[in-house]
């Protein structure tokens, strides 16, 4: 068997195992780790399917009596899932299937990028580490669009690099479209301009600023972003729903971008913990550190500029990176490449026997499986949420608007006040119960909930009130008494309470 065929077979086996692993329990409910974000995405995809398939007007479930149009990132991913719904109906496993396909393309492109940077063996190692990193494994089978964004960032750098050395216009076009897509998803992805600027300068020197095609490239990336986010912000202004792109700053101010000193320390600690347990695992961390220490050749310096650009991204959006591990998905391509560099350096200098090299790889995969299992774990409370959603769906009609009451967290975040009613109240946006029941309505926390406010929402169209947080009634017995005295219980158990918001006098 030729070396090329052998490499192709090994690559195919790695990716096939990666795909099959991600297919496990693909039709499970969207509960567990990062359930908020996944249920929001599922709701957006379903509302595209049910609401007319207009990609420019995404709709959320926590809409109150509004049509639910929301300020959000450009909806490439959720709209793609909605297109599949048009063929197969609303089946949420399709959202995971799209991301598994994204993983496949990401692994293939990573191989070509790493091979161009190093060699075939290093590229295979990078794909192996990428395929089974706990962070990558989880989010390339979750109902989220971040893996697609990460693929766009890799494609932008890879095809720009190819264009800079080979000059094919098609490569520059693919790079521009990929970067434009990544920036439409998250504007701070403009940090990729740093490694791209390095590639352009390495090839053209300062003459790069006299190249019209590079100015057209920049315009193709930036102008769609400006147009979309101006439109998205107008949706917030008119309809009062936001995912916190720009709208949240009208609520809590731009100062919220910059954390206090102690939060910077916490951010560093959080990122280090994720690096150790979610990105490299303890077994793979030494390879990463070694790969960063090994001297960089001329071609390898692209990695340094990419890392520097990502550091700028973290500095620009510290709260996002501190709160969400999927923000680190794009840098995983560099992490696994550096791990492969470290492994190859050990091979070249220490010449370990194949058995020892195999033990290193198996140890990394074993650690990855352990930490991935923890991320996939679903506790009993979330299965209760699934049953609760099913009961709400069974007891209500598709057009019935529901008030979901939830407990207030110990330290509620102001930027989670994402729904502004037509009357000016700011409400929270917890999507899980809405998506699991496939209903629309209001998300109200226990402090905001009062008999008067419930009656106000009833007059605005609410037909049911439901909660699974029964301890709310222990803390607010007067609220429970008011509900029982004014409205009809549809189903009240030890696990949840569902009230039909019709006056007892009307029912009697």
Phi, psi and omega in degrees: 000130181292161180298323180295316179295320180298315178298317181297320180293317180297316178299317180297320180294316179301311183292321179297315177297320177298318179293313182297321178298322181285341178284346181300126176055039186294336182263016179293151177300158183276071179232167180100219186298131179054041182291330179302305184297319182294319179291327174298314179296319179297321177296318178298315180296316180296321180289331170300312183297318184273342189251011173114000174058047175255104186295341181276353181228072176294147183234141177253166179277327183277056191262351187064227179262007177277169176289351173088007178298135193229144171287118185208171172296163176296137196264051178304309187293306183296326178292324176298318177296319180298325176298321176293326176300326180297335181265316189251357185084174184284099176226113191291344177296340178295328176297319176292322180299321177300317181289330175295322175294321176299318177302315183301312180293324179297316181296318179295315181293322177300319179300312182294322179294312182292325177294320177295326182280322186231260180206176186294318180297317178297322179296319178296319178297318180299317179295320179298311180295322179295315186299327188241012169298132182306317180297313181292315182303314184294312188275354170264016169220009178269165178271069180215154183265004186292329178294324177294320176298317180297320176300319178299321180293319178295316180297322180299313182288315184299308185287333173293319178299313179300315180299318183298333182259333185245341170078012180283123181302326182300323180294321179292322178295315179298318179298315181297316179296321180294314180291321177300320178295315180297321181287325175297328179284315177214109182307326179298351175296356171299346175303337179295346175300335181291307176296328178291321177296321177299314180298317180295319181291323179297326182272321189243352186067206181285356175293349181302331181284353177256011181262113182301324183295331177286326174293321176295322177302311181298319180294321180294335179274315190277319186297314177301324178298314181297314181298315183294313186286338169294316178295316181300318180296326178295330176295320176297314183298321185275315190254345173076031176232135183213150169262017175084027179286290175242331185300327183294333182286343172282346179267313188239357174090156182290340180302338184292347177293329189254112180286162177287170185306315182293334178287329175296319177296317179296322179299315180298317180297316180298315181295323177294319179298317179294321179301318184285316190259331183255332187260308182253334192070157180302329181287330183267344183302316179302324178295319179298313181298319178294320180295333177278335182276326181305133182306138180270131174282180182301313182291327183290343183296343173305322180297320181297315181291327177293316178298317179298318178297319179293325176299322176296319178302314179298318181294327180284327184232063184293322181293322178296315180291327178289327184269337188227120180288337181290348173295338181270002181304316183299329182281351180298331178297320179287321180301311184288328176295318178293325174298318178295322176299316179297318180297316182292327177295317177300318180297320185284328185264320184262340183047057180293149177297154181306326181296317180294319177298320178295322179298320179299312181295315180297322179297318178296316181294323179294315177298319179299316180297320182296311183285331174294320178302320179295321180290330181274352183294138178239122181279170185297327181299324180287327175292329173297322177299321179297313180295323178298313178299320179295322180291319178299318180295322181288328186268352183238166176264156183305329182269357181288130176270137188240140169263116175262121179263132180226157179288151177276136179290166184300324180225079184300139180270128180302327184287355174275001172280084193255356178242120176253117181290167179297342181261004173097356177287144175256124183239160178283168184227082179256110193276346194300307182296324179297310183290321180293333178262349183057046178235164177247165175155216187244141175253111188235129179272168190297331179285323179286331184290131175209157178305322182293318182290322176299316179296323177299315179292327176299318179291339177270001175125356179293136180246339180220154170235136183215147175208146173254352179270078187292341178292346175302320182293331176290324180277337183228067183298332180293329178291317178298317180298320180293320178297313182294329182278340187250332189232170186265121176293125173273321175195116179235117180232186176288343185265325182202167177227131178230120181245138171273126187273064171237138180302139177302327180295322179291320180295314180294000000 
